[in-house]
Amino acid sequence: TMDLYVADHFNNRVQLFERGNINGTTVAGSGASGTIALHSPNSVIVDGNGYLFIADSGNNRIVGQNQNGFRCLVGCSGGGSA
């Protein structure tokens, strides 16, 4: 199946649009339970295992997902800039 993940910059969330559905489901950030808070995410990718990696631009960090949930990978002290 071809699902579409969208980094919803202004609503501080990542949404999943599953094939055949016109409505998205919030999977990370604002409005999703059990996830990490996001501030202005601007891109998202999915790895071969189906885990998300999010460029959380407002927090200057990269967030990753694994079987235990979401965690900060890069820029975790708030000082990321590149």
C-alpha positions in Angstrom: 0.0 0.0 0.0 1.0 3.6 -0.5 0.4 5.7 2.5 1.3 9.4 2.7 2.9 11.0 5.8 2.6 14.8 6.0 4.6 17.1 8.2 1.9 19.7 9.2 4.2 22.6 10.0 1.7 25.1 11.3 -0.3 22.6 13.4 2.8 21.0 15.0 2.0 17.5 14.0 2.5 14.6 11.5 -0.5 13.1 9.9 -0.9 9.8 8.1 -3.2 9.6 5.1 -3.8 5.9 4.3 -4.5 4.8 0.8 -8.2 5.3 -0.1 -8.9 7.6 2.9 -9.4 11.4 2.5 -9.0 12.1 6.2 -5.7 12.0 7.9 -4.8 10.5 11.3 -2.5 12.4 13.6 0.4 10.1 14.5 2.9 12.4 16.2 2.7 15.8 17.8 -0.3 17.9 18.7 -3.5 15.9 19.0 -1.8 12.4 19.1 -1.7 10.6 22.4 1.5 9.0 23.6 3.8 10.8 21.3 6.4 13.6 21.5 5.6 17.3 21.3 6.6 18.9 18.0 7.2 22.5 17.1 7.0 23.3 13.4 8.0 20.0 11.9 9.0 20.4 8.2 9.7 17.0 6.9 9.2 13.3 7.7 10.6 10.1 6.3 9.7 6.4 7.0 12.4 3.7 7.2 12.1 0.2 6.0 10.6 -1.0 9.3 7.8 1.7 9.1 9.4 4.0 11.8 9.2 7.7 11.4 12.0 10.3 11.5 10.9 13.9 11.8 12.8 17.2 11.2 11.3 19.2 14.1 12.5 22.6 12.9 11.1 24.8 15.7 12.9 22.7 18.3 16.1 22.4 16.1 16.2 18.6 16.4 15.6 15.3 14.7 13.0 13.0 16.3 12.9 9.3 15.7 10.5 6.5 16.4 11.2 2.9 17.4 9.2 0.1 19.1 9.3 2.1 22.3 7.8 5.3 20.9 9.4 8.6 19.9 12.7 10.1 21.2 15.1 12.9 20.3 18.1 11.8 18.2 19.9 15.0 17.3 19.8 18.5 18.9 18.3 17.1 22.1 19.7 19.9 24.3 18.0 22.5 22.1 21.2 23.7 20.6 21.0 22.1 17.1 21.5 24.5 14.2 22.6 22.6 11.1 
